Amino acid sequence: MGIDWNSTKPNPELDDLSKSLVREIVEHFLATGTGIDFWETRVALGKDRRLLDALVQKGFVMNIANRLYPRFAALYYLRPDQRILKASQSLCKSRRPQLFSLTQISDEINRLAPAPTGQFAARIGMQFARDFTGYFGNFDNSADVPATSAHVSETILDFENLEQAWQEELERRQPVPVKTSPVPSTMREDAMGKPKKPETSTEQLKRVFVIHGRDERLRAAI
């Protein structure tokens, strides 16, 4: 089952320069397994360098050890035959909740795959696994490898397919509505059920004196 990429279309749509930049970062990562230099890219963009900040904030790229790497949402801007990539392989690794190294994950992918894929596929898949926060966490990285290990949560047992996992992730990112408690009314009701005006501090003080005096008379009678 494939992902309905139209349902994940960014809103608002990225401008042409941003799309081109995302494609460059993704294609470089797919070809080399590493990110492009952050500062060199920023300098090359000149007055448009703040586009990088916007792409990071929108969740299309991320800066790891001063290199720019793509996030899973960036695959939207690739050609259709490249969108699924090897990211689905990273979701088929061992389902036990613990920290796994890149080598362990690569070995598990090769065990499940119909043909050996090498560590390169795991290296790519591990980067995109960062966006599946319900399954993975506590990533380690090095200067050249964006993810050298990751903790796999027990929730990976719920994994069925890439489409289901990505849909759940999108739903997880939706803001949670804040429930507000009703403000208690300061109005009181009289014997007829009509609202009374709130007592002033002077009125409250007089009522205390009246109650106190009545209590004194009761104690004297007893």
N, C-alpha and C positions, 0 to 999 in steps of 0.2 A: 504494500500500500504506500503510495507516495504522498508527500506533503502538499496540501493545497496552498501553494505559495501566494496566490492572489489574496487569500484571507489574512496573510501576514504582511501585506503591502504596507510600507510605512505611511503614516499620515501625520503631517503633510509629507508629500513626496520630496525626496532629496533633489537638489539642483544638479545640473549636468556635471559640474566640476567635482562635487562630492561623490557622485556615482562613479566617476572615472577614478577617483582616488581610492574608493573602496575596492573596486575591481583590481587595481594595481596591487594593493596590499594583499588581497586574497590570492591572486594568481602568483605573486612572488612567494607566498607561504606554501602554496601547493607545489611549486616547482623546486623550492630549496629546503622547505621544512623549518625556516627561520623567518624572522620579521625584518622589515626594512628599518633603516636607521632613523630614529625619531628626529634628531636635530637636523640631519641633512634634509629630510623631507620638509621640515618646518621652514628651513632657510630657503629651499627651492620654491616654496609656495609664496614667499614674500608677503605681500599685504593680505593674501588669502589664508595665511597660516592658522588663523583662528577656526578654520573649517575642521582642523584636527580636533580641537577642543569640543566642537559641537558633535563630531562623530563619536567621540569617546562618551560624551554625556548621553547620546541617543542609543548607545549600546551596539554600535557597528564595529568598532575597533577598540583595542586596549593597549596600553603602554606597559611592557614588561621588560625590565632591565634596559631601558632606553631603546627598545625596538617596538615597532608597531605590528601587532598581530590582529587578524580578523576574529570577530565573534560569530556565533552561529547565524545571527540575523543577516550578516553580510552576504551569505550565500544567495540571498534573494536576487542580488545583482549579477550573479554569474549566469553563464549559458545553461539552459535546462539540463544538458547532459552532465554538468559538473555540480549541480546543486546538492545532491544527496551525498556525493563524495564518499569518504571513508568514515565520516562521523558516526554512521550507524554501527560500524564495527566496534567502536569504543564502548557502545552501550551493551555489547554482547560478552563483555568480559566476565570474570568471576563475580558471583553475586554475594560473596561473603562480606560482612561489614568490617572493614579494616583498611589500613593504609597499604596501597599497592604501588610498586615502582613501575616506571615506564617499561622496563624489561619484562616484568611479570605480566603486565597487561598485554604486551606485544606477543608473548608466548601463548596467552589465552586466546587472543585473536587468531593466531596461526592455527591453533588447535581446532577452532570452530570453523575457520574458513575452508572452502573447498580446495583452495590452493594457497601455498605460502605467500604472505604479503610483505614480510620483512618488518623491521621496526619503524619504517617510514610511515606506514599507514597508522600505526598506533600513535606516533608523534603528532600527526595531524589530528587524529580523532581526540586525543587528550586535550588539545587546545579548545576544540569546540565543546568538549564535555563540561567546560567551565560554566557554560550557560544553562546546564541542567542542574540547577541548585538543589532540586529535590533528591537527586541521586548522588551527587559528588560534592566534595568540599575539601578544605585545607590543602590546596595545591602548593607544591614546591616547584621552584624553577631555577634555572641557571642562566648564565649570560647568553648562551646559545640555544638553549632548549626551553620553550615556554612553559612546559609542564613535565617535571621529572618524576613526580609521584602525586597521588591523590587518594583521599579517603573515600571509600565506596560505602554508602549507607545501605541499611537493610531494605530501604524502599526500592532499591533496584529490582527486588523480587516482583514488584508490580509492573515492571516494564513489559510491554506487549509489542510495540512497534514505534518507529521514530515519530510518526504523525501523532500518535497518542501522547507520547512523552513531551513533544513540543507544544501541543495544545494545553496540556496540564501546566507547563512552565509559563505560558502566556497568561493563563488564568491566575496563576500564583502571583504574577506581577501586578494584577489589578489592585488599585488602592482599596483598602478596607473601609467601608463607611463608618463614620464615627457616630456612635449612639449618644444622644444627649438626653439627660434626665429632665423631666418637667420641673420648672421652677416652682417651689411651693408657694402658695398664695398666702399673703399676710393678712387677708381679709378674714374676719370672724363673722359668724351668723348669730342673730338674736333668736329669741324663742319662736318667732314667726318664720324663721328661715331666711330672713332678709340679711344681706351682708352689712356688717358694721364697718365703720372706718377704723383703721389701726389706732390703738391707744398711743398717746404721746407719753414721753417719759414722766411728765408731771402727773398725768392721770394714773399711770402705773404705780407711782410712788404713793398717791393718795389711797389707792386700793390696798396696798400693803399695810398702811396704817390702820385702815378700817378692819381688815382681817385680824391684825395683831390685837386691836382693842377688843374685838369680839372673842378671841381666844382667851384673853385675860378675864373677861366676865364669866366665861364658861368654867375656867379653873377655880374662880372664887366660889361659884355655885356648888362645885363638887366638894 
